[in-house]
Amino acid sequence: MSIGVDLHKTQFTICMLSEDRKIIKFDEYPARNEGYEAFIKKINFFDRK
């Protein structure tokens, strides 16, 4: 899996790609603690699969 992150002042956008380059997840999060925590939870969820 590959993850791309586009970070801005107020939000950040992530795109997760599978090994065969298909989009698994595309999300936006606020660039604040709750956004970073939600992103980390999402990564941990996919890491367990």
mmCIF file as Biopython writes it, N, C-alpha, C and O atoms, coordinates in Angstrom:
data_model
#
loop_
_atom_site.group_PDB
_atom_site.id
_atom_site.type_symbol
_atom_site.label_atom_id
_atom_site.label_alt_id
_atom_site.label_comp_id
_atom_site.label_asym_id
_atom_site.label_entity_id
_atom_site.label_seq_id
_atom_site.pdbx_PDB_ins_code
_atom_site.Cartn_x
_atom_site.Cartn_y
_atom_site.Cartn_z
_atom_site.occupancy
_atom_site.B_iso_or_equiv
_atom_site.auth_seq_id
_atom_site.auth_asym_id
_atom_site.pdbx_PDB_model_num
ATOM 1   N N  . MET A ? 1  ? 0.848   -1.165 0.000  1.0 0.0 1  A 1 
ATOM 2   C CA . MET A ? 1  ? 0.000   0.000  0.000  1.0 0.0 1  A 1 
ATOM 3   C C  . MET A ? 1  ? 0.897   1.233  0.000  1.0 0.0 1  A 1 
ATOM 4   O O  . MET A ? 1  ? 1.943   1.257  0.649  1.0 0.0 1  A 1 
ATOM 5   N N  . SER A ? 2  ? 0.470   2.254  -0.739 1.0 0.0 2  A 1 
ATOM 6   C CA . SER A ? 2  ? 1.154   3.547  -0.765 1.0 0.0 2  A 1 
ATOM 7   C C  . SER A ? 2  ? 0.178   4.614  -0.290 1.0 0.0 2  A 1 
ATOM 8   O O  . SER A ? 2  ? -1.026  4.515  -0.524 1.0 0.0 2  A 1 
ATOM 9   N N  . ILE A ? 3  ? 0.709   5.635  0.380  1.0 0.0 3  A 1 
ATOM 10  C CA . ILE A ? 3  ? -0.122  6.725  0.872  1.0 0.0 3  A 1 
ATOM 11  C C  . ILE A ? 3  ? 0.494   8.044  0.439  1.0 0.0 3  A 1 
ATOM 12  O O  . ILE A ? 3  ? 1.678   8.293  0.666  1.0 0.0 3  A 1 
ATOM 13  N N  . GLY A ? 4  ? -0.321  8.890  -0.188 1.0 0.0 4  A 1 
ATOM 14  C CA . GLY A ? 4  ? 0.095   10.237 -0.550 1.0 0.0 4  A 1 
ATOM 15  C C  . GLY A ? 4  ? -0.648  11.230 0.335  1.0 0.0 4  A 1 
ATOM 16  O O  . GLY A ? 4  ? -1.831  11.046 0.622  1.0 0.0 4  A 1 
ATOM 17  N N  . VAL A ? 5  ? 0.043   12.279 0.765  1.0 0.0 5  A 1 
ATOM 18  C CA . VAL A ? 5  ? -0.564  13.290 1.645  1.0 0.0 5  A 1 
ATOM 19  C C  . VAL A ? 5  ? -0.297  14.665 1.060  1.0 0.0 5  A 1 
ATOM 20  O O  . VAL A ? 5  ? 0.839   14.999 0.724  1.0 0.0 5  A 1 
ATOM 21  N N  . ASP A ? 6  ? -1.360  15.463 0.940  1.0 0.0 6  A 1 
ATOM 22  C CA . ASP A ? 6  ? -1.255  16.849 0.481  1.0 0.0 6  A 1 
ATOM 23  C C  . ASP A ? 6  ? -1.657  17.727 1.655  1.0 0.0 6  A 1 
ATOM 24  O O  . ASP A ? 6  ? -2.838  17.817 1.991  1.0 0.0 6  A 1 
ATOM 25  N N  . LEU A ? 7  ? -0.676  18.377 2.282  1.0 0.0 7  A 1 
ATOM 26  C CA . LEU A ? 7  ? -0.896  19.130 3.516  1.0 0.0 7  A 1 
ATOM 27  C C  . LEU A ? 7  ? -1.068  20.621 3.232  1.0 0.0 7  A 1 
ATOM 28  O O  . LEU A ? 7  ? -0.272  21.223 2.512  1.0 0.0 7  A 1 
ATOM 29  N N  . HIS A ? 8  ? -2.115  21.204 3.807  1.0 0.0 8  A 1 
ATOM 30  C CA . HIS A ? 8  ? -2.405  22.638 3.704  1.0 0.0 8  A 1 
ATOM 31  C C  . HIS A ? 8  ? -2.540  23.204 5.120  1.0 0.0 8  A 1 
ATOM 32  O O  . HIS A ? 8  ? -2.459  22.464 6.100  1.0 0.0 8  A 1 
ATOM 33  N N  . LYS A ? 9  ? -2.741  24.497 5.218  1.0 0.0 9  A 1 
ATOM 34  C CA . LYS A ? 9  ? -2.861  25.122 6.543  1.0 0.0 9  A 1 
ATOM 35  C C  . LYS A ? 9  ? -4.076  24.622 7.320  1.0 0.0 9  A 1 
ATOM 36  O O  . LYS A ? 9  ? -3.978  24.382 8.523  1.0 0.0 9  A 1 
ATOM 37  N N  . THR A ? 10 ? -5.218  24.461 6.653  1.0 0.0 10 A 1 
ATOM 38  C CA . THR A ? 10 ? -6.447  24.128 7.370  1.0 0.0 10 A 1 
ATOM 39  C C  . THR A ? 10 ? -6.900  22.685 7.213  1.0 0.0 10 A 1 
ATOM 40  O O  . THR A ? 10 ? -7.726  22.217 7.997  1.0 0.0 10 A 1 
ATOM 41  N N  . GLN A ? 11 ? -6.384  21.969 6.223  1.0 0.0 11 A 1 
ATOM 42  C CA . GLN A ? 11 ? -6.797  20.584 6.006  1.0 0.0 11 A 1 
ATOM 43  C C  . GLN A ? 11 ? -5.696  19.835 5.274  1.0 0.0 11 A 1 
ATOM 44  O O  . GLN A ? 11 ? -4.770  20.431 4.723  1.0 0.0 11 A 1 
ATOM 45  N N  . PHE A ? 12 ? -5.821  18.489 5.284  1.0 0.0 12 A 1 
ATOM 46  C CA . PHE A ? 12 ? -4.923  17.685 4.475  1.0 0.0 12 A 1 
ATOM 47  C C  . PHE A ? 12 ? -5.715  16.585 3.792  1.0 0.0 12 A 1 
ATOM 48  O O  . PHE A ? 12 ? -6.695  16.075 4.336  1.0 0.0 12 A 1 
ATOM 49  N N  . THR A ? 13 ? -5.281  16.229 2.604  1.0 0.0 13 A 1 
ATOM 50  C CA . THR A ? 13 ? -5.939  15.234 1.787  1.0 0.0 13 A 1 
ATOM 51  C C  . THR A ? 13 ? -5.021  14.028 1.675  1.0 0.0 13 A 1 
ATOM 52  O O  . THR A ? 13 ? -3.814  14.170 1.476  1.0 0.0 13 A 1 
ATOM 53  N N  . ILE A ? 14 ? -5.601  12.842 1.804  1.0 0.0 14 A 1 
ATOM 54  C CA . ILE A ? 14 ? -4.800  11.619 1.670  1.0 0.0 14 A 1 
ATOM 55  C C  . ILE A ? 14 ? -5.400  10.742 0.575  1.0 0.0 14 A 1 
ATOM 56  O O  . ILE A ? 14 ? -6.605  10.759 0.323  1.0 0.0 14 A 1 
ATOM 57  N N  . CYS A ? 15 ? -4.523  9.977  -0.064 1.0 0.0 15 A 1 
ATOM 58  C CA . CYS A ? 15 ? -4.949  8.993  -1.043 1.0 0.0 15 A 1 
ATOM 59  C C  . CYS A ? 15 ? -4.158  7.720  -0.780 1.0 0.0 15 A 1 
ATOM 60  O O  . CYS A ? 15 ? -2.928  7.725  -0.815 1.0 0.0 15 A 1 
ATOM 61  N N  . MET A ? 16 ? -4.872  6.631  -0.517 1.0 0.0 16 A 1 
ATOM 62  C CA . MET A ? 16 ? -4.237  5.333  -0.297 1.0 0.0 16 A 1 
ATOM 63  C C  . MET A ? 16 ? -4.410  4.494  -1.547 1.0 0.0 16 A 1 
ATOM 64  O O  . MET A ? 16 ? -5.515  4.369  -2.074 1.0 0.0 16 A 1 
ATOM 65  N N  . LEU A ? 17 ? -3.295  3.911  -2.027 1.0 0.0 17 A 1 
ATOM 66  C CA . LEU A ? 17 ? -3.322  3.068  -3.212 1.0 0.0 17 A 1 
ATOM 67  C C  . LEU A ? 17 ? -2.914  1.646  -2.859 1.0 0.0 17 A 1 
ATOM 68  O O  . LEU A ? 17 ? -2.021  1.431  -2.040 1.0 0.0 17 A 1 
ATOM 69  N N  . SER A ? 18 ? -3.574  0.678  -3.484 1.0 0.0 18 A 1 
ATOM 70  C CA . SER A ? 18 ? -3.203  -0.727 -3.304 1.0 0.0 18 A 1 
ATOM 71  C C  . SER A ? 18 ? -1.935  -1.006 -4.110 1.0 0.0 18 A 1 
ATOM 72  O O  . SER A ? 18 ? -1.456  -0.149 -4.854 1.0 0.0 18 A 1 
ATOM 73  N N  . GLU A ? 19 ? -1.404  -2.206 -3.953 1.0 0.0 19 A 1 
ATOM 74  C CA . GLU A ? 19 ? -0.192  -2.609 -4.681 1.0 0.0 19 A 1 
ATOM 75  C C  . GLU A ? 19 ? -0.393  -2.538 -6.190 1.0 0.0 19 A 1 
ATOM 76  O O  . GLU A ? 19 ? 0.552   -2.269 -6.931 1.0 0.0 19 A 1 
ATOM 77  N N  . ASP A ? 20 ? -1.627  -2.780 -6.650 1.0 0.0 20 A 1 
ATOM 78  C CA . ASP A ? 20 ? -1.889  -2.699 -8.084 1.0 0.0 20 A 1 
ATOM 79  C C  . ASP A ? 20 ? -2.367  -1.308 -8.511 1.0 0.0 20 A 1 
ATOM 80  O O  . ASP A ? 20 ? -2.961  -1.142 -9.576 1.0 0.0 20 A 1 
ATOM 81  N N  . ARG A ? 21 ? -2.095  -0.309 -7.657 1.0 0.0 21 A 1 
ATOM 82  C CA . ARG A ? 21 ? -2.297  1.120  -7.930 1.0 0.0 21 A 1 
ATOM 83  C C  . ARG A ? 21 ? -3.770  1.533  -8.018 1.0 0.0 21 A 1 
ATOM 84  O O  . ARG A ? 21 ? -4.090  2.523  -8.676 1.0 0.0 21 A 1 
ATOM 85  N N  . LYS A ? 22 ? -4.657  0.800  -7.375 1.0 0.0 22 A 1 
ATOM 86  C CA . LYS A ? 22 ? -6.070  1.183  -7.320 1.0 0.0 22 A 1 
ATOM 87  C C  . LYS A ? 22 ? -6.318  1.962  -6.036 1.0 0.0 22 A 1 
ATOM 88  O O  . LYS A ? 22 ? -5.730  1.665  -4.996 1.0 0.0 22 A 1 
ATOM 89  N N  . ILE A ? 23 ? -7.195  2.962  -6.115 1.0 0.0 23 A 1 
ATOM 90  C CA . ILE A ? 23 ? -7.499  3.794  -4.953 1.0 0.0 23 A 1 
ATOM 91  C C  . ILE A ? 23 ? -8.284  2.983  -3.929 1.0 0.0 23 A 1 
ATOM 92  O O  . ILE A ? 23 ? -9.348  2.439  -4.224 1.0 0.0 23 A 1 
ATOM 93  N N  . ILE A ? 24 ? -7.737  2.916  -2.726 1.0 0.0 24 A 1 
ATOM 94  C CA . ILE A ? 24 ? -8.403  2.255  -1.605 1.0 0.0 24 A 1 
ATOM 95  C C  . ILE A ? 24 ? -9.238  3.280  -0.839 1.0 0.0 24 A 1 
ATOM 96  O O  . ILE A ? 24 ? -10.381 3.013  -0.471 1.0 0.0 24 A 1 
ATOM 97  N N  . LYS A ? 25 ? -8.661  4.442  -0.608 1.0 0.0 25 A 1 
ATOM 98  C CA . LYS A ? 25 ? -9.314  5.473  0.198  1.0 0.0 25 A 1 
ATOM 99  C C  . LYS A ? 25 ? -8.831  6.837  -0.244 1.0 0.0 25 A 1 
ATOM 100 O O  . LYS A ? 25 ? -7.650  7.020  -0.540 1.0 0.0 25 A 1 
ATOM 101 N N  . PHE A ? 26 ? -9.739  7.792  -0.288 1.0 0.0 26 A 1 
ATOM 102 C CA . PHE A ? 26 ? -9.420  9.182  -0.601 1.0 0.0 26 A 1 
ATOM 103 C C  . PHE A ? 26 ? -10.211 10.021 0.386  1.0 0.0 26 A 1 
ATOM 104 O O  . PHE A ? 26 ? -11.441 10.030 0.339  1.0 0.0 26 A 1 
ATOM 105 N N  . ASP A ? 27 ? -9.530  10.725 1.279  1.0 0.0 27 A 1 
ATOM 106 C CA . ASP A ? 27 ? -10.202 11.472 2.348  1.0 0.0 27 A 1 
ATOM 107 C C  . ASP A ? 27 ? -9.553  12.826 2.584  1.0 0.0 27 A 1 
ATOM 108 O O  . ASP A ? 27 ? -8.404  13.063 2.214  1.0 0.0 27 A 1 
ATOM 109 N N  . GLU A ? 28 ? -10.323 13.706 3.211  1.0 0.0 28 A 1 
ATOM 110 C CA . GLU A ? 28 ? -9.805  14.985 3.701  1.0 0.0 28 A 1 
ATOM 111 C C  . GLU A ? 28 ? -10.010 15.035 5.206  1.0 0.0 28 A 1 
ATOM 112 O O  . GLU A ? 28 ? -11.019 14.558 5.726  1.0 0.0 28 A 1 
ATOM 113 N N  . TYR A ? 29 ? -9.041  15.620 5.895  1.0 0.0 29 A 1 
ATOM 114 C CA . TYR A ? 29 ? -9.078  15.756 7.349  1.0 0.0 29 A 1 
ATOM 115 C C  . TYR A ? 29 ? -8.710  17.182 7.719  1.0 0.0 29 A 1 
ATOM 116 O O  . TYR A ? 29 ? -7.968  17.832 6.982  1.0 0.0 29 A 1 
ATOM 117 N N  . PRO A ? 30 ? -9.211  17.687 8.846  1.0 0.0 30 A 1 
ATOM 118 C CA . PRO A ? 30 ? -8.764  19.002 9.312  1.0 0.0 30 A 1 
ATOM 119 C C  . PRO A ? 30 ? -7.314  18.922 9.785  1.0 0.0 30 A 1 
ATOM 120 O O  . PRO A ? 30 ? -6.902  17.917 10.366 1.0 0.0 30 A 1 
ATOM 121 N N  . ALA A ? 31 ? -6.558  19.959 9.542  1.0 0.0 31 A 1 
ATOM 122 C CA . ALA A ? 31 ? -5.146  20.009 9.970  1.0 0.0 31 A 1 
ATOM 123 C C  . ALA A ? 31 ? -5.082  20.444 11.437 1.0 0.0 31 A 1 
ATOM 124 O O  . ALA A ? 31 ? -4.500  21.472 11.782 1.0 0.0 31 A 1 
ATOM 125 N N  . ARG A ? 32 ? -5.697  19.629 12.272 1.0 0.0 32 A 1 
ATOM 126 C CA . ARG A ? 32 ? -5.703  19.829 13.725 1.0 0.0 32 A 1 
ATOM 127 C C  . ARG A ? 32 ? -5.532  18.461 14.370 1.0 0.0 32 A 1 
ATOM 128 O O  . ARG A ? 32 ? -5.562  17.437 13.687 1.0 0.0 32 A 1 
ATOM 129 N N  . ASN A ? 33 ? -5.357  18.448 15.663 1.0 0.0 33 A 1 
ATOM 130 C CA . ASN A ? 33 ? -5.112  17.188 16.373 1.0 0.0 33 A 1 
ATOM 131 C C  . ASN A ? 33 ? -6.146  16.113 16.059 1.0 0.0 33 A 1 
ATOM 132 O O  . ASN A ? 33 ? -5.781  14.958 15.843 1.0 0.0 33 A 1 
ATOM 133 N N  . GLU A ? 34 ? -7.436  16.472 16.029 1.0 0.0 34 A 1 
ATOM 134 C CA . GLU A ? 34 ? -8.462  15.452 15.783 1.0 0.0 34 A 1 
ATOM 135 C C  . GLU A ? 34 ? -8.345  14.881 14.361 1.0 0.0 34 A 1 
ATOM 136 O O  . GLU A ? 34 ? -8.638  13.706 14.145 1.0 0.0 34 A 1 
ATOM 137 N N  . GLY A ? 35 ? -7.925  15.689 13.407 1.0 0.0 35 A 1 
ATOM 138 C CA . GLY A ? 35 ? -7.720  15.195 12.044 1.0 0.0 35 A 1 
ATOM 139 C C  . GLY A ? 35 ? -6.542  14.247 11.965 1.0 0.0 35 A 1 
ATOM 140 O O  . GLY A ? 35 ? -6.623  13.207 11.312 1.0 0.0 35 A 1 
ATOM 141 N N  . TYR A ? 36 ? -5.434  14.600 12.632 1.0 0.0 36 A 1 
ATOM 142 C CA . TYR A ? 36 ? -4.252  13.731 12.640 1.0 0.0 36 A 1 
ATOM 143 C C  . TYR A ? 36 ? -4.562  12.406 13.331 1.0 0.0 36 A 1 
ATOM 144 O O  . TYR A ? 36 ? -4.131  11.347 12.876 1.0 0.0 36 A 1 
ATOM 145 N N  . GLU A ? 37 ? -5.312  12.470 14.431 1.0 0.0 37 A 1 
ATOM 146 C CA . GLU A ? 37 ? -5.665  11.250 15.165 1.0 0.0 37 A 1 
ATOM 147 C C  . GLU A ? 37 ? -6.575  10.345 14.324 1.0 0.0 37 A 1 
ATOM 148 O O  . GLU A ? 37 ? -6.408  9.125  14.325 1.0 0.0 37 A 1 
ATOM 149 N N  . ALA A ? 38 ? -7.529  10.939 13.611 1.0 0.0 38 A 1 
ATOM 150 C CA . ALA A ? 38 ? -8.422  10.149 12.753 1.0 0.0 38 A 1 
ATOM 151 C C  . ALA A ? 38 ? -7.627  9.482  11.628 1.0 0.0 38 A 1 
ATOM 152 O O  . ALA A ? 38 ? -7.890  8.331  11.281 1.0 0.0 38 A 1 
ATOM 153 N N  . PHE A ? 39 ? -6.669  10.192 11.066 1.0 0.0 39 A 1 
ATOM 154 C CA . PHE A ? 39 ? -5.825  9.640  10.009 1.0 0.0 39 A 1 
ATOM 155 C C  . PHE A ? 39 ? -4.989  8.473  10.529 1.0 0.0 39 A 1 
ATOM 156 O O  . PHE A ? 39 ? -4.876  7.446  9.860  1.0 0.0 39 A 1 
ATOM 157 N N  . ILE A ? 40 ? -4.412  8.621  11.699 1.0 0.0 40 A 1 
ATOM 158 C CA . ILE A ? 40 ? -3.613  7.541  12.296 1.0 0.0 40 A 1 
ATOM 159 C C  . ILE A ? 40 ? -4.483  6.311  12.558 1.0 0.0 40 A 1 
ATOM 160 O O  . ILE A ? 40 ? -4.048  5.185  12.313 1.0 0.0 40 A 1 
ATOM 161 N N  . LYS A ? 41 ? -5.703  6.512  13.052 1.0 0.0 41 A 1 
ATOM 162 C CA . LYS A ? 41 ? -6.614  5.384  13.264 1.0 0.0 41 A 1 
ATOM 163 C C  . LYS A ? 41 ? -6.907  4.672  11.954 1.0 0.0 41 A 1 
ATOM 164 O O  . LYS A ? 41 ? -6.965  3.443  11.909 1.0 0.0 41 A 1 
ATOM 165 N N  . LYS A ? 42 ? -7.093  5.446  10.883 1.0 0.0 42 A 1 
ATOM 166 C CA . LYS A ? 42 ? -7.375  4.866  9.571  1.0 0.0 42 A 1 
ATOM 167 C C  . LYS A ? 42 ? -6.191  4.032  9.089  1.0 0.0 42 A 1 
ATOM 168 O O  . LYS A ? 42 ? -6.381  2.934  8.566  1.0 0.0 42 A 1 
ATOM 169 N N  . ILE A ? 43 ? -4.983  4.539  9.258  1.0 0.0 43 A 1 
ATOM 170 C CA . ILE A ? 43 ? -3.787  3.797  8.848  1.0 0.0 43 A 1 
ATOM 171 C C  . ILE A ? 43 ? -3.673  2.505  9.652  1.0 0.0 43 A 1 
ATOM 172 O O  . ILE A ? 43 ? -3.382  1.450  9.088  1.0 0.0 43 A 1 
ATOM 173 N N  . ASN A ? 44 ? -3.896  2.576  10.953 1.0 0.0 44 A 1 
ATOM 174 C CA . ASN A ? 44 ? -3.829  1.378  11.793 1.0 0.0 44 A 1 
ATOM 175 C C  . ASN A ? 44 ? -4.867  0.347  11.376 1.0 0.0 44 A 1 
ATOM 176 O O  . ASN A ? 44 ? -4.598  -0.854 11.412 1.0 0.0 44 A 1 
ATOM 177 N N  . PHE A ? 45 ? -6.046  0.802  10.983 1.0 0.0 45 A 1 
ATOM 178 C CA . PHE A ? 45 ? -7.093  -0.109 10.530 1.0 0.0 45 A 1 
ATOM 179 C C  . PHE A ? 45 ? -6.630  -0.861 9.288  1.0 0.0 45 A 1 
ATOM 180 O O  . PHE A ? 45 ? -6.773  -2.081 9.220  1.0 0.0 45 A 1 
ATOM 181 N N  . PHE A ? 46 ? -6.078  -0.154 8.309  1.0 0.0 46 A 1 
ATOM 182 C CA . PHE A ? 46 ? -5.629  -0.799 7.080  1.0 0.0 46 A 1 
ATOM 183 C C  . PHE A ? 46 ? -4.380  -1.639 7.299  1.0 0.0 46 A 1 
ATOM 184 O O  . PHE A ? 46 ? -4.154  -2.610 6.577  1.0 0.0 46 A 1 
ATOM 185 N N  . ASP A ? 47 ? -3.575  -1.285 8.273  1.0 0.0 47 A 1 
ATOM 186 C CA . ASP A ? 47 ? -2.349  -2.036 8.558  1.0 0.0 47 A 1 
ATOM 187 C C  . ASP A ? 47 ? -2.675  -3.422 9.110  1.0 0.0 47 A 1 
ATOM 188 O O  . ASP A ? 47 ? -1.892  -4.355 8.932  1.0 0.0 47 A 1 
ATOM 189 N N  . ARG A ? 48 ? -3.818  -3.567 9.776  1.0 0.0 48 A 1 
ATOM 190 C CA . ARG A ? 48 ? -4.213  -4.853 10.368 1.0 0.0 48 A 1 
ATOM 191 C C  . ARG A ? 48 ? -4.763  -5.827 9.336  1.0 0.0 48 A 1 
ATOM 192 O O  . ARG A ? 48 ? -4.835  -7.027 9.601  1.0 0.0 48 A 1 
ATOM 193 N N  . LYS A ? 49 ? -5.153  -5.331 8.167  1.0 0.0 49 A 1 
ATOM 194 C CA . LYS A ? 49 ? -5.745  -6.203 7.144  1.0 0.0 49 A 1 
ATOM 195 C C  . LYS A ? 49 ? -4.719  -7.083 6.499  1.0 0.0 49 A 1 
ATOM 196 O O  . LYS A ? 49 ? -5.052  -7.875 5.618  1.0 0.0 49 A 1 
#
